[in-house]
Amino acid sequence: MSSPIYQTYARYGIAPEKGEGAWLETTDGRRFLDFGAGIAVNALGHAHPHLVEALTNQAGKLWHTSNLYQVPGQVSLAQRLVDNTFADLAFFTNSGAEALECAIKTARRYHYVSGHPERFRLITFEGAFHGRTLATIAAGGKEQYLEGFGPKTEGFDQVPLGDLEAVKAAITPETAGILIEPVQGEGGVRTVEPAFLRQLRKLCDERGLLLIYDEVQCGVGRTGHLFAHDVVNAEPDIMAIAKGIGGGFPLGACLATTEAASGMTKGTHGTTYGGNPLAMAVGNAVLDVVLQEDFLPHVRAMGLKLRQTLAGIIDSHSDVLEELRGEGLMLGLKCKVPNTELAAACLEEGLLVVGAGENVVRLLPPLIITETEIAEAASRLDKACARLEAEHLEEQTS
Ligand SMILES: *Cc1c(COP(=O)(O)O)cnc(C)c1O
């Protein structure tokens, strides 16, 4: 069957048509429990009434004007992000990769205007994922994403995750900063030790480097805290966010301190769509909910519940699963069978999950998930594991 779409994705056969909360319904009428949440994007689930209202209200007023004019929604959303983070300033984008591009440019310009134009390189980490633009595939360093796309963009030096000596050894007079995900998502739900982030902060302070966090996946409540680094006592100078902040509307942001953003003066950067009124209405609506007093405690409680439930499933299916990773509602199951097989078996049982590096299956439910839905997901995962065990047993005996 030929399709008019680029064949860059190996897609599952299902076609979701509508959703409500943690549930998706496909065009053929099947219902799926969505523990992928559009890869950690649908933070408030599908068709959340407050987001639907915000978007449709705005849609009747004004969609787009460009950044040639004032956009009041940008000011309010930026102010709320600033009030709740280390940052003083925000730049809005349409995606995570664009937020990272802005972060990289911000770091380079900081040194440029500080009289060190030679400092343009960033140290990044093995297993990282920062997006699919030419600069962000270079930052991520994954060979599969770089192959065939011409010379790798200059300026990224990769070291093993958690290896402070390797970071120190990689610093040269050209180093501008360090870029890290506090919890690696695509890399396999690898939580970075808080002590390591504190060591990086100290190192950056000593060497005049900028610390950049990529919280595109782990931010906006995903780990049970507004940002994953909120509990590690090591603040960045610059941070990229996206995914959850738009709840499904394309929205990202680069946040920075006034000092770190000192090079981003008039005319140095721009975007046509970034921060448009529709995106700002939705971003503000997401924060209305996420900043409610009982929201993050709910995420933590559900994270704990899911973690306990999964521990039991690992125990009873030790031929399929070997390890639980992650924080809050950003959890990963390291598999003993190919993770693609487990994801396919889950789909058969009506549970959507997402693969990741290191043979991990990610569980990223909407943050509004309930205990009943967690129990339902667990029962479906249990059946998926049992199905795989039966299949593998059959292979062995035939
Ligand atoms: C998804 C992701 C990105 C890229 O975001 P896009 O919106 O796909 O460009 C960057 N960094 C991390 C950690 C991500 O998970």
The ligand as an SDF file (V2000), in Angstrom:
LIG
                    3D

 15 15  0  0  0  0  0  0  0  0999 V2000
   10.9270   15.4040   22.3980 C   0  0  0  0  0  0  0  0  0  0  0  0
   12.2150   15.9580   22.8940 C   0  0  0  0  0  0  0  0  0  0  0  0
   12.8940   16.9710   22.1870 C   0  0  0  0  0  0  0  0  0  0  0  0
   12.4550   17.4570   20.8310 C   0  0  0  0  0  0  0  0  0  0  0  0
   11.1850   18.0010   20.8490 O   0  0  0  0  0  0  0  0  0  0  0  0
   10.3910   18.2050   19.4370 P   0  0  0  0  0  0  0  0  0  0  0  0
    9.1630   18.9230   19.8610 O   0  0  0  0  0  0  0  0  0  0  0  0
   10.1520   16.8390   18.9000 O   0  0  0  0  0  0  0  0  0  0  0  0
   11.2660   19.0000   18.5710 O   0  0  0  0  0  0  0  0  0  0  0  0
   14.0250   17.4930   22.7560 C   0  0  0  0  0  0  0  0  0  0  0  0
   14.4800   17.0600   23.9470 N   0  0  0  0  0  0  0  0  0  0  0  0
   13.8640   16.0840   24.6450 C   0  0  0  0  0  0  0  0  0  0  0  0
   14.4050   15.6690   25.9620 C   0  0  0  0  0  0  0  0  0  0  0  0
   12.7170   15.4890   24.1330 C   0  0  0  0  0  0  0  0  0  0  0  0
   12.1170   14.5130   24.8070 O   0  0  0  0  0  0  0  0  0  0  0  0
  1  2  1  0
  2  3  1  0
  2 14  2  0
  3  4  1  0
  3 10  2  0
  4  5  1  0
  5  6  1  0
  6  7  2  0
  6  8  1  0
  6  9  1  0
 10 11  1  0
 11 12  2  0
 12 13  1  0
 12 14  1  0
 14 15  1  0
M  END
$$$$
